[in-house]
Amino acid sequence: MTLVLDSSVTLAWLYADELTAPVQQVLDRIVMEQACAPSIWRLEVANSLQMAVRRRRIDATFRDAALAGLASLDIITDSDTDIFAWSTTLRLADRFSLTLYDAAYLELAQRKNLPLATLDRDLRSAGAALGILLLGA
């Protein structure tokens, strides 16, 4: 396992106007090696794509193809995310004024001692404060 992937980087791959060289480097790394994400990752990605369909940014065909492409990557969702929700994750959310959803990515990166791929400014700031290697931007 090489990194923790968050939904912001995942979604940036899918939209041509959001794809940057650092985001592409994360994708290239995941194509070659396994990544992990908290158990909420699939829900966050699917919800964002569903909202994009409702806003008419994309259509359902694009959404479904994007999800199929993501499913082909070696991205493992962490089955222990919920175990830490009311303890470590909650404390990280309090400490850095994060949502619990964002703190779940931070908790996983810290627990697994892995780099965190995120574009979220607050999450990057919290990761830097904890000495976590940050990717994607």
Residue pairs with C-beta under 8 A, 6 or more apart in sequence:
1 33
1 34
1 35
1 36
1 76
1 112
1 114
2 29
2 30
2 33
2 34
2 35
2 114
2 115
3 26
3 29
3 30
3 35
3 36
3 114
3 115
3 116
3 117
3 135
4 35
4 36
4 37
4 38
4 105
4 108
4 109
4 112
4 114
4 115
4 116
4 117
5 26
5 30
5 35
5 36
5 37
5 41
5 75
5 117
6 37
6 41
6 102
6 105
6 116
6 117
6 118
6 119
6 120
6 123
7 41
7 44
7 45
7 48
8 118
8 119
8 120
8 136
9 23
9 26
9 117
9 118
9 119
9 135
9 136
10 41
10 45
10 70
11 18
11 45
11 48
11 49
12 18
12 19
12 20
12 23
12 119
12 136
13 19
13 23
13 24
13 27
14 49
14 66
20 137
22 135
22 136
22 137
23 119
23 136
25 135
26 117
26 135
26 136
29 35
29 135
30 73
30 74
30 75
31 73
33 74
34 74
34 75
34 76
35 73
35 74
35 75
35 76
35 117
36 75
36 76
36 77
36 78
36 108
36 112
36 114
37 75
37 76
37 77
37 78
37 105
37 108
38 77
38 78
38 81
38 104
38 105
38 107
38 108
39 77
39 78
39 79
39 81
39 82
40 81
40 101
40 104
41 75
41 77
42 77
44 101
45 67
45 70
46 67
49 58
49 63
49 66
49 67
50 63
52 58
52 63
53 59
53 60
53 63
58 66
78 108
78 112
81 89
81 104
81 107
81 108
84 104
84 107
84 111
85 100
85 104
88 107
88 110
88 111
89 100
89 103
89 104
89 106
89 107
90 100
90 103
92 98
92 103
92 106
92 107
92 110
92 126
93 99
93 100
93 102
93 103
95 126
96 103
96 106
96 122
96 125
96 126
96 129
97 122
98 106
98 122
98 123
98 126
102 120
102 122
102 123
102 126
103 126
105 116
105 118
105 123
106 116
106 123
106 126
106 127
106 130
106 132
108 114
109 115
109 116
109 127
109 132
110 130
110 132
115 132
115 133
115 134
115 135
116 123
116 127
116 132
116 133
116 134
116 135
117 134
117 135
117 136
118 124
118 127
118 134
118 135
118 136
118 137
119 136
119 137
124 134
124 137
127 134
128 134
